[in-house]
Amino acid sequence: MAVLPDGRYVDDAPYDENIDASAAERPDMDAPNWLLIWRRFRRHKLALISGLFLLVSYLMLPVTGFVAPYTPNERHADHLYAPPQGIRLFNNGKFIGPHVLPITATADLENYRWRYSADKTHPMKLEFFCRRGSYNLFGLIPTDLHLICAPAGATIFLLGSDRLGRDVFSRIVYGAQLSLTVGVIGITVSFALGIFFGSIAGYFGGRTDWLIQRTIEILRSLPELPLWLALSAAVPSHWGPVTVFFIISIILGILDWPGLARAVRSKFLSLREEEYVRAAEMMGAKPARIIGRHLLPNFSSHLIASAMLSIPAMILGETALSFLGLGLRAPAVSWGVMLNDAQNLAAIEIYPWTASPMVMIIVVVLAFNFLGDGLRDSLDPYKS
């Protein structure tokens, strides 16, 4: 150990503020792994905000009927293409609480469009925890309780209404149940296949690896969009919306696994030469145990990040198929089905709020991408 000129050891040197400050910024190596991950993740502000947004979105799925003012297919024949209505607190300079203004439609025969005028002299207070259209809470409990309702003689179209007088906001909220769930189901199927075949190919190698790689090359050589269209068109038209939804989810998962399988294979080819894997083999551990207990945990950070980045592709796939009329169909409600109803560009130019589902798709896809980037960086706590 070095000795200072005054006879003291280096360990007894005076306190150095700069050294201690830099040491305090380094992660505590004795801290639990989950704490190190959280410390790194919270530095990614976009990832943190995106994670909270997605968490709220998925927690809201079982109670969408309570949040939505109307049921998804409830029509208002007197309010076709109604513009978005704001919730007001003041009327003529006076605070009267949350209320809306009743609107009246008139046909503009010169420009062939509906025009709406609000009656500011008769503000109508909103009702909270009110009874309206029935739905199933958590998918099981029949109820008709809603968070917010418009009083009789008024409407509450937060994002306007569509060509049939259906509330766009309510349909977006209900559509999230299918559009967000399809990604989770699809990625489950994709990961099950990708991890299984990639693990076998990377660990055993030889003819097994050759056969799996040739199969992957054949699947990847097929044009993706025409293959989606062909498989979706093969789904019988008389099947119910729920059945079609699960079939579409499985199709998206089956077509997405080759990329993950190759990533798992390449990682396993390097990991299987590590000393701890060789030691497990010499101790008589079976291949399934080595893969599940030793190899996959060392690859978990990449798998989690890949899942977050793959879910948006599943959502976009369902949206594209439904938009083309080959995925989910009415009366099912998803963001793709809503965009299919808004294919008329002339109508979108006049009534732009009918394209609101497109904005939600963009926001959700960006949120998953930001979350995936944050998780990819934070799941390696010791990375500088």
N, C-alpha and C positions, 0 to 999 in steps of 0.2 A: 504494500500500500504506500503511495507517495506521501512524503513528509514535507510540510511547508517550512520555510526558513526559520520561523519562530519556534519550530519543534512540534507544532501541532500536526495531526493527521488530516488528510483531505476531508474525512468525514466530519471533522470538527471545525471546518471552515465557516466563516460568517454566512448568514442567510443571504442567498442571492435571489432577489425579487424576480428577475427575468426567468431564471431556471424554474422556480416554483410556479410561476404563472403558466409557463408552457406545459409543465407537468400536470397542472390542474386541468388543462384542456384535453389531455389524453384520456380515453376511456379507461375506466377501472377494470383491469384484467380479472379481478376477483368477482366482479359483478355477474349476476345470472345472465345467461345468453339472451333471454327475452328482454331484459332491461337494456342491454347493449343495442339490440335491434330497435327498440323504441326510441332510444336517444338519437340514433342516426335517422330514423324515419321522420321524427318530428321536425328535423331541419328542412325537410322538403315540404315547403308550405303548400305548393300546388297538390302534392300527393296527399297531404293531410286533409286539405279541404275536399279533394275528390273522394277520399275514403269516407269522410263524414257524409257527403252528399249521397254516395252509393249506399251507405248503411241506412240512412233515412229512407231512401227509395225502396230498398228491399224490405225494410220493416213495415212500410206502408202497404205493401202488396196484400196482406191478408185483410186489411181494413179499408180497401179502396172504396167500397160502397158507402162507408161512413163519411169519408172525405169528400166524395163527389156529390154535388148538389142534385144530380139527376142520374137515372139509370142509363146505361150506354145507348140503348136504342129508343129512348123516350123522345117522341117527336112533338114539335110545336108548329103546327101548320100555319099559324099566323106570323111566324118569325123565321122565315127562310133567309139564310145568309145574313142574319143579324150581326152587327158589328160587336166587338168586345165592349162590355160594360164595366165601368169602374165602380168600386165600392166607395161611397162618399161618406164623410163625417159631418160636413157643414153644408147648409143650404141657405142661400141668401145671407151669408155671413153669420149664421147662427149654428151652434153645435147641437145636432139632434141625434147623434149616434150613427152607427153603420146603417146605411140605407142605399137603395138604388132608385133610379128614376124610371118610371114606366115608359116604354118606347112603342111607337106606332109605325107600321110599315105603309109606304105608298109606292106604287109602281111607277117608275120612270120609263114611260113608253118611248121616249125619244132616244135614250141611251140603253134601253133594255136592261135595267138593273133595279134592285130594290133600294129604296132610300128610307132611312129611319130618322125619326125626330123624337127627342126626349121631352117629356112634360115636367118642367122644373117646378111647377106649382103644386104637384102632388107627390112629394117624396114618400117612399114606402120603406119602412124599417124592415131589416132582415130578421129572420127567425133563426134561433140557434137551438140545437138539439131537438129538431122537429121531426114530424112523421110524414114521410112521403112514399116514393116507390120502394117496393120490397127487394131485398137482396139477401145473400147468405154471408154473414160475418164469419171470417176465418174459413169460409167455404163450407161451413157446417150449420151454423146457427141462423135460422130465418129471422129477419128483423126488417123494420122500415125506418130505423132511426138514422138521421143524417146530421152532420155537424152544422150545416148552414142551409137555409132554404129561402127562397123569395116568397113574399106573401102573395095571396091570390090577386090576380090582375097584373102581376109584375113578373119579370124574369131576371135571372142572374147568369148571364153568359160571360164568364170572365175572359174567355178567348173567342167569343163569338159563337155562331151556329153554322152548320153546314147546309148543303142544298136541300136536306130533308127536315131542317129545323132541329137537328140534334145538337146538344151542347158539346162543343169541341173539347173544352177542358175536362168534362166528365169522361168523354171517350178516350182522351189521352191517359187519364188516370187508370181507367179500366184496361186500356191497351197495354199498359206497362206490365200487367200480370203475365201476358203471353210473351211480349217482346223481351222482357228481362229474364224470364224463366227459361226461354228457349236456349239462351247462352249457357246457363248452368247445366241443363240436361245435355246439351250438345258437347260441352267440354268434359263432362263426366264420361260419356261414351268415348270421346276422342282420347282422353288420358288413359282410360282402361286399356284400350287397344294399343296406343302408342307406347306406354310403359311396358306392357306385356311383351310385345314383339321386339321392341328396342332392347329390353333387358336380355331376352334370349339370344338375339343376334350378337350383342356386344359381349356377353359373358362366355357363350359357348363357341362362337366363331365357326370356322369351317364351312361345311355344306349348309348348315342351318342359317348361318349369316348370309351366305350366297343366295339361298332361296328367298329369304325375307327381303334382301336388297333388290333382287330382280322384281319381286312383287311390288315393292314401293316404286321402283322406276316405271313400271307399267301404269300404276295408278297416277303418278305425277305427270306422265306424258299425255294423259287424257285432258282435253280442254275442260276447265272447271265449270264455267257457266253452262255450256251445253249439257254437261253431265248432270248438273243440278236440275236443269229443265227436263231432261229425259226421265230422271228418277221421280221428280215431282209430278210429271204428267202421268206416270204409271199408277199414282195413287187413285183408287176409284173415287169418282165424284160423289157417290152416294154415302161415303163414310162421314161420320159426324165431325164437327169442328175439333173436339178434344182428341179423337183418334188421329186426325190429320196433323194436329199440332205435335203429337208425340212422334209420328212418322217423320215429319219434317226435321224435328230435333235429332232423331237418330241418323237420318241421312246426312245432316250437316256434320255430326260427330264422326261418322264412318269416313267421310271424305277428307277430314282434317287430320287424321292420326299419322300419316306418313312423315310429315315434317318433324313431329315430336319424336317419333320412333328413331329417326336418324340422329337427332340430338342426343337421345339417351344412349344409343349405340356407341357414338363417338366418345362420350364421357366414360362409358363402361370399359371401352378398350384400353383407356389409360388407367382407370382405377383398379382394374383386375390385376395389374402388375404390382400394386402396392404391397408392402410387407404385411400389413394387418390382414389383407385378403388371403395372402399365402399362408399366414399363420392359422387362420380360420379353416382353410382347406386341410392343412396338416393335422388339425385337431378333429377332423372328421365331420365338419359342418356340411350340411347338405346345400346344394346350389340355391334352393329357395330361401334358406335362412341367410346365406351370404348376401343374396340380392336384396332381401327385405330388411335385414338388420345392419348391413355394413355398406352396401353400395348406394342404395336409394337415399338414405339420410344425408350422404355427402353431396347429393344432387338435388336436395329438396329446395334450396333457394332458387335455383334455375326453374324448377317445375312450378313453383308458386308464381314467380314472375311471368312465366310463359302462360299460365292459366289466365292471369289478369289481362294479358295482351291478346289472348285468343278469343275471349268472350265477345269483344266487340266485333270480331269477324263473324261469329255466329249470329249476332244480332243483325248485322248488315246483310248476311245471307238470307235470313228469314224475311227481312224487309224487302230485299230485291225480289224474292220469289213471290211474296204476297203482292208487291206492287205490279208484277207482271201477270197476276191472276193465277199463278200456279202453286201458291202456298196456301195459307189460311184464307178462307172465304167467309163472307157474311153468312150467318149473323155473328160469327166470331169477330172480336174486336182486337186488333193489334195495330201498331204504328204503320206497318206495311199495308194493311187493309185500308187504313184511313188515307194513306197516300194514293192508293189505287182509286179511291173515290174522288181524289183531287187531281186527276190526270189532266183535266181540261185547263190548259195554260191560260186561256182567255178568262176563265172564271177566277184563277189564282191572281191574275193581274187586277181584276176588279175587287175580289174578296181575298186579300193576301193572308188573312188569318186561317184560311182552310189548310194552309201548308205548315201550320204550327207543329205537327208531328215531326217534320224534318228538323226543326230546331232542337227538339228533345233528343232525337237520334244523335245529332252532332254533339250535344252536351254530354250525353251518356258515353259515347265512344271516346271523347276527349278525357272524360273522368277516368275511365278504365285505363287509358294509355298513361295518364299522369300517375295513377296509382301503381301501375306495373313498373314504371321507371323508378318510383320511390322504393318499392319493395325490392327491386333488383339490386339497388345500391345498399339498402339497409340490412338485408339478410346476410351480408358478410360484414359483421361488426368490426373485425380486425383489419379491414381494408383501409388503407390510408386515404 
